[in-house]
Amino acid sequence: MKRIISAIIMLIVFVPLLIIGGKPFAILMSLLAVLGLYELLNMRETKKKFPFLMKVFAYILVLFFSLNNFTSIEFQYNLDYRVMSFIIFVFLLPMVFINDSKKYNINDALFLVGSTLFIGLSFNLIIITRNYDILYIVYLLIITILTDTFALITGKLIGKHKLAPIISPNKTYEGLFGGLIIGVVSSVVFYHVAINGSLPLSILILITTALAVIGQLGDLVFSAIKRYYGAKDFSDLIPGHGGILDRLDSIIFVVLASILFLGIL
């Protein structure tokens, strides 16, 4: 029941803001980016704590990255060398001043650099994709949601052969193929009817299948992170669903992959 209630609340919040777009949607995505970073850092801190000030810098930077050019419809991230130099200084120079590798070291610094860039740029791309075309991001959401949902259902019903037993023991090849069939067919129909009926179906099916597979691989990447830290979920922020990254793992990878096909779709 908690899972159903949480899903309804998420839809009530997300769908209107997706339709409205613009600043309200950008604010929502930036808040989710901060929460996603919180989950990632919190999981990392089960092994070793970060200095408080370094975490503050990370949250500020992920907000900056996620909201950078948030009104744009161009798939080109504008980030000059001054910003990159600042990031390097912010995260690497403190190693000298803290002067204690047990408190802060190169592994911590690079983890913060990678996390802020990955989370910030991913959520910024979601914003830009919505600005580009609401129907296009709906197409990507259909791929993700239906593939995930029917992979779970098919896996529970007939799943026998494990896909990645160490990373994600519950995922099966049967579930993967079941999810791909429903996810690809549904999203191909949507794209053909609502976006572009002139694109050859063979190309559309091929690209959509590639995106669906990448979404499932993205799910496994995040599962590998959780497995490394010995966690079931990234957090319990969403009752019955886990955390923000548990819900958005596939769509992050699908959106990242989709820009590779923009010249075709």
JOZI-V75084 format. One record per residue. N is the residue number from 1. RES is the residue in one small letter. SS is DSSP state (H for helix, E for strand, - for the rest). OMEGA is omega in degrees with one decimal (none if undefined). BURIAL is # if it has 9 or more other C-alpha atoms within 8 Angstrom, else .. Layout:
n=N res=RES ss=SS omega=OMEGA burial=BURIAL
n=N res=RES ss=SS omega=OMEGA burial=BURIAL
This chain:
n=1 res=m ss=- omega=178.7 burial=.
n=2 res=k ss=H omega=-179.2 burial=.
n=3 res=r ss=H omega=180.0 burial=#
n=4 res=i ss=H omega=-179.8 burial=.
n=5 res=i ss=H omega=178.7 burial=.
n=6 res=s ss=H omega=179.7 burial=#
n=7 res=a ss=H omega=179.4 burial=.
n=8 res=i ss=H omega=179.6 burial=.
n=9 res=i ss=H omega=178.4 burial=.
n=10 res=m ss=H omega=179.4 burial=.
n=11 res=l ss=H omega=-179.7 burial=.
n=12 res=i ss=H omega=-179.9 burial=.
n=13 res=v ss=H omega=-169.9 burial=.
n=14 res=f ss=H omega=-172.4 burial=.
n=15 res=v ss=H omega=178.8 burial=.
n=16 res=p ss=H omega=-179.3 burial=.
n=17 res=l ss=H omega=174.8 burial=#
n=18 res=l ss=H omega=179.7 burial=#
n=19 res=i ss=H omega=-179.4 burial=.
n=20 res=i ss=H omega=-179.7 burial=.
n=21 res=g ss=- omega=176.3 burial=#
n=22 res=g ss=H omega=-175.6 burial=.
n=23 res=k ss=H omega=180.0 burial=.
n=24 res=p ss=H omega=179.4 burial=#
n=25 res=f ss=H omega=179.0 burial=#
n=26 res=a ss=H omega=178.6 burial=#
n=27 res=i ss=H omega=178.3 burial=#
n=28 res=l ss=H omega=-178.1 burial=#
n=29 res=m ss=H omega=179.1 burial=#
n=30 res=s ss=H omega=176.5 burial=#
n=31 res=l ss=H omega=176.9 burial=#
n=32 res=l ss=H omega=177.1 burial=#
n=33 res=a ss=H omega=178.2 burial=#
n=34 res=v ss=H omega=179.0 burial=#
n=35 res=l ss=H omega=177.1 burial=#
n=36 res=g ss=H omega=177.1 burial=#
n=37 res=l ss=H omega=177.1 burial=#
n=38 res=y ss=H omega=-180.0 burial=.
n=39 res=e ss=H omega=-178.1 burial=#
n=40 res=l ss=H omega=179.8 burial=#
n=41 res=l ss=H omega=-179.8 burial=.
n=42 res=n ss=H omega=177.9 burial=.
n=43 res=m ss=H omega=178.1 burial=#
n=44 res=r ss=H omega=-176.9 burial=#
n=45 res=e ss=- omega=171.2 burial=#
n=46 res=t ss=- omega=177.2 burial=.
n=47 res=k ss=- omega=-177.1 burial=.
n=48 res=k ss=- omega=-177.5 burial=.
n=49 res=k ss=- omega=171.9 burial=.
n=50 res=f ss=- omega=169.7 burial=#
n=51 res=p ss=- omega=-175.0 burial=.
n=52 res=f ss=H omega=-176.4 burial=.
n=53 res=l ss=H omega=179.8 burial=.
n=54 res=m ss=H omega=176.9 burial=#
n=55 res=k ss=H omega=177.3 burial=#
n=56 res=v ss=H omega=177.5 burial=.
n=57 res=f ss=H omega=-178.5 burial=#
n=58 res=a ss=H omega=180.0 burial=#
n=59 res=y ss=H omega=178.8 burial=#
n=60 res=i ss=H omega=-178.0 burial=.
n=61 res=l ss=H omega=179.5 burial=#
n=62 res=v ss=H omega=173.3 burial=#
n=63 res=l ss=H omega=179.6 burial=#
n=64 res=f ss=H omega=-178.5 burial=#
n=65 res=f ss=H omega=-176.0 burial=#
n=66 res=s ss=H omega=-177.3 burial=#
n=67 res=l ss=H omega=-179.4 burial=#
n=68 res=n ss=- omega=-179.0 burial=.
n=69 res=n ss=- omega=-173.3 burial=.
n=70 res=f ss=- omega=177.1 burial=#
n=71 res=t ss=- omega=-174.7 burial=.
n=72 res=s ss=- omega=171.7 burial=.
n=73 res=i ss=- omega=-179.5 burial=.
n=74 res=e ss=- omega=179.8 burial=.
n=75 res=f ss=- omega=178.3 burial=.
n=76 res=q ss=- omega=-175.9 burial=.
n=77 res=y ss=- omega=-178.2 burial=.
n=78 res=n ss=- omega=-179.3 burial=.
n=79 res=l ss=- omega=-175.5 burial=.
n=80 res=d ss=- omega=-175.1 burial=.
n=81 res=y ss=H omega=177.3 burial=.
n=82 res=r ss=H omega=178.8 burial=.
n=83 res=v ss=H omega=-180.0 burial=.
n=84 res=m ss=H omega=176.9 burial=#
n=85 res=s ss=H omega=179.2 burial=.
n=86 res=f ss=H omega=179.2 burial=.
n=87 res=i ss=H omega=179.6 burial=#
n=88 res=i ss=H omega=179.4 burial=#
n=89 res=f ss=H omega=-175.6 burial=#
n=90 res=v ss=H omega=-173.7 burial=#
n=91 res=f ss=H omega=-176.4 burial=#
n=92 res=l ss=H omega=-178.3 burial=#
n=93 res=l ss=H omega=179.0 burial=#
n=94 res=p ss=H omega=176.8 burial=#
n=95 res=m ss=H omega=-179.3 burial=#
n=96 res=v ss=H omega=-174.9 burial=.
n=97 res=f ss=H omega=176.7 burial=.
n=98 res=i ss=H omega=171.5 burial=.
n=99 res=n ss=- omega=178.5 burial=.
n=100 res=d ss=- omega=-175.3 burial=.
n=101 res=s ss=- omega=177.5 burial=.
n=102 res=k ss=- omega=178.4 burial=.
n=103 res=k ss=- omega=-177.2 burial=#
n=104 res=y ss=- omega=-177.4 burial=#
n=105 res=n ss=- omega=-175.4 burial=#
n=106 res=i ss=H omega=177.9 burial=.
n=107 res=n ss=H omega=177.3 burial=.
n=108 res=d ss=H omega=-177.5 burial=#
n=109 res=a ss=H omega=-178.4 burial=#
n=110 res=l ss=H omega=175.6 burial=#
n=111 res=f ss=H omega=179.6 burial=.
n=112 res=l ss=H omega=177.4 burial=#
n=113 res=v ss=H omega=-178.3 burial=#
n=114 res=g ss=H omega=-177.6 burial=.
n=115 res=s ss=H omega=-178.4 burial=#
n=116 res=t ss=H omega=178.8 burial=#
n=117 res=l ss=H omega=-177.5 burial=#
n=118 res=f ss=H omega=-178.3 burial=.
n=119 res=i ss=H omega=-177.3 burial=#
n=120 res=g ss=H omega=-178.3 burial=#
n=121 res=l ss=H omega=-179.6 burial=#
n=122 res=s ss=H omega=-178.6 burial=#
n=123 res=f ss=H omega=173.4 burial=#
n=124 res=n ss=H omega=179.5 burial=#
n=125 res=l ss=H omega=175.8 burial=#
n=126 res=i ss=H omega=178.4 burial=#
n=127 res=i ss=H omega=-178.6 burial=#
n=128 res=i ss=H omega=179.1 burial=#
n=129 res=t ss=H omega=176.3 burial=#
n=130 res=r ss=H omega=178.1 burial=#
n=131 res=n ss=H omega=-177.8 burial=#
n=132 res=y ss=H omega=-179.3 burial=#
n=133 res=d ss=- omega=-179.7 burial=.
n=134 res=i ss=H omega=179.8 burial=#
n=135 res=l ss=H omega=-180.0 burial=.
n=136 res=y ss=H omega=179.9 burial=#
n=137 res=i ss=H omega=174.4 burial=#
n=138 res=v ss=H omega=176.1 burial=.
n=139 res=y ss=H omega=179.2 burial=#
n=140 res=l ss=H omega=178.4 burial=#
n=141 res=l ss=H omega=177.7 burial=#
n=142 res=i ss=H omega=177.5 burial=#
n=143 res=i ss=H omega=-174.0 burial=#
n=144 res=t ss=H omega=-173.1 burial=#
n=145 res=i ss=H omega=-177.3 burial=#
n=146 res=l ss=H omega=177.0 burial=#
n=147 res=t ss=H omega=178.5 burial=#
n=148 res=d ss=H omega=-175.2 burial=#
n=149 res=t ss=H omega=-175.9 burial=#
n=150 res=f ss=H omega=171.1 burial=#
n=151 res=a ss=H omega=178.0 burial=#
n=152 res=l ss=H omega=-177.9 burial=#
n=153 res=i ss=H omega=-179.2 burial=#
n=154 res=t ss=H omega=179.5 burial=#
n=155 res=g ss=H omega=179.4 burial=#
n=156 res=k ss=H omega=-176.4 burial=.
n=157 res=l ss=H omega=-173.0 burial=.
n=158 res=i ss=H omega=-176.4 burial=.
n=159 res=g ss=- omega=179.1 burial=#
n=160 res=k ss=- omega=-174.3 burial=.
n=161 res=h ss=- omega=-175.0 burial=.
n=162 res=k ss=E omega=-179.2 burial=#
n=163 res=l ss=E omega=179.4 burial=#
n=164 res=a ss=E omega=-170.0 burial=#
n=165 res=p ss=- omega=180.0 burial=#
n=166 res=i ss=- omega=-178.2 burial=.
n=167 res=i ss=- omega=-176.7 burial=#
n=168 res=s ss=E omega=-172.8 burial=#
n=169 res=p ss=E omega=-175.4 burial=#
n=170 res=n ss=E omega=-177.5 burial=.
n=171 res=k ss=E omega=-180.0 burial=#
n=172 res=t ss=E omega=175.9 burial=#
n=173 res=y ss=H omega=178.6 burial=#
n=174 res=e ss=H omega=178.2 burial=#
n=175 res=g ss=H omega=178.8 burial=#
n=176 res=l ss=H omega=-176.9 burial=#
n=177 res=f ss=H omega=176.5 burial=#
n=178 res=g ss=H omega=177.8 burial=#
n=179 res=g ss=H omega=-179.9 burial=#
n=180 res=l ss=H omega=-178.2 burial=#
n=181 res=i ss=H omega=-178.2 burial=#
n=182 res=i ss=H omega=-177.7 burial=#
n=183 res=g ss=H omega=-178.1 burial=#
n=184 res=v ss=H omega=-179.2 burial=#
n=185 res=v ss=H omega=-177.2 burial=#
n=186 res=s ss=H omega=-177.6 burial=#
n=187 res=s ss=H omega=175.4 burial=#
n=188 res=v ss=H omega=177.5 burial=#
n=189 res=v ss=H omega=179.7 burial=.
n=190 res=f ss=H omega=-178.1 burial=#
n=191 res=y ss=H omega=-177.2 burial=#
n=192 res=h ss=H omega=-177.1 burial=#
n=193 res=v ss=H omega=-169.8 burial=.
n=194 res=a ss=H omega=-172.9 burial=.
n=195 res=i ss=H omega=-175.5 burial=#
n=196 res=n ss=- omega=-179.1 burial=.
n=197 res=g ss=- omega=-177.1 burial=.
n=198 res=s ss=- omega=179.5 burial=.
n=199 res=l ss=- omega=-179.8 burial=#
n=200 res=p ss=- omega=-176.4 burial=.
n=201 res=l ss=H omega=-179.0 burial=.
n=202 res=s ss=H omega=179.3 burial=.
n=203 res=i ss=H omega=-179.7 burial=.
n=204 res=l ss=H omega=-179.7 burial=#
n=205 res=i ss=H omega=-178.9 burial=#
n=206 res=l ss=H omega=-179.1 burial=.
n=207 res=i ss=H omega=-179.3 burial=#
n=208 res=t ss=H omega=177.5 burial=#
n=209 res=t ss=H omega=178.8 burial=#
n=210 res=a ss=H omega=179.6 burial=.
n=211 res=l ss=H omega=179.4 burial=#
n=212 res=a ss=H omega=178.6 burial=#
n=213 res=v ss=H omega=179.3 burial=#
n=214 res=i ss=H omega=176.2 burial=#
n=215 res=g ss=H omega=178.0 burial=#
n=216 res=q ss=H omega=175.8 burial=#
n=217 res=l ss=H omega=176.5 burial=#
n=218 res=g ss=H omega=175.6 burial=#
n=219 res=d ss=H omega=-179.4 burial=#
n=220 res=l ss=H omega=176.7 burial=#
n=221 res=v ss=H omega=179.4 burial=.
n=222 res=f ss=H omega=175.7 burial=#
n=223 res=s ss=H omega=178.5 burial=#
n=224 res=a ss=H omega=176.7 burial=#
n=225 res=i ss=H omega=179.1 burial=.
n=226 res=k ss=H omega=-179.3 burial=#
n=227 res=r ss=H omega=179.7 burial=#
n=228 res=y ss=H omega=-179.0 burial=.
n=229 res=y ss=- omega=176.6 burial=#
n=230 res=g ss=- omega=-177.6 burial=.
n=231 res=a ss=- omega=176.8 burial=#
n=232 res=k ss=- omega=179.6 burial=.
n=233 res=d ss=- omega=177.1 burial=#
n=234 res=f ss=- omega=176.1 burial=#
n=235 res=s ss=- omega=175.4 burial=#
n=236 res=d ss=- omega=-178.2 burial=#
n=237 res=l ss=- omega=-179.5 burial=.
n=238 res=i ss=E omega=-176.8 burial=#
n=239 res=p ss=- omega=178.9 burial=#
n=240 res=g ss=- omega=-177.2 burial=.
n=241 res=h ss=- omega=-175.3 burial=#
n=242 res=g ss=E omega=-177.3 burial=#
n=243 res=g ss=- omega=178.9 burial=#
n=244 res=i ss=H omega=-178.6 burial=#
n=245 res=l ss=H omega=174.8 burial=#
n=246 res=d ss=H omega=-177.9 burial=#
n=247 res=r ss=H omega=-171.2 burial=#
n=248 res=l ss=H omega=-176.6 burial=.
n=249 res=d ss=H omega=-177.9 burial=#
n=250 res=s ss=H omega=-176.2 burial=#
n=251 res=i ss=H omega=177.2 burial=#
n=252 res=i ss=H omega=-178.1 burial=#
n=253 res=f ss=H omega=179.0 burial=#
n=254 res=v ss=H omega=178.8 burial=#
n=255 res=v ss=H omega=177.8 burial=#
n=256 res=l ss=H omega=-179.1 burial=#
n=257 res=a ss=H omega=-174.5 burial=#
n=258 res=s ss=H omega=-178.1 burial=#
n=259 res=i ss=H omega=177.4 burial=.
n=260 res=l ss=H omega=-176.0 burial=.
n=261 res=f ss=H omega=-175.6 burial=#
n=262 res=l ss=- omega=179.9 burial=.
n=263 res=g ss=- omega=-178.8 burial=.
n=264 res=i ss=- omega=-178.0 burial=.
n=265 res=l ss=- omega=none burial=.
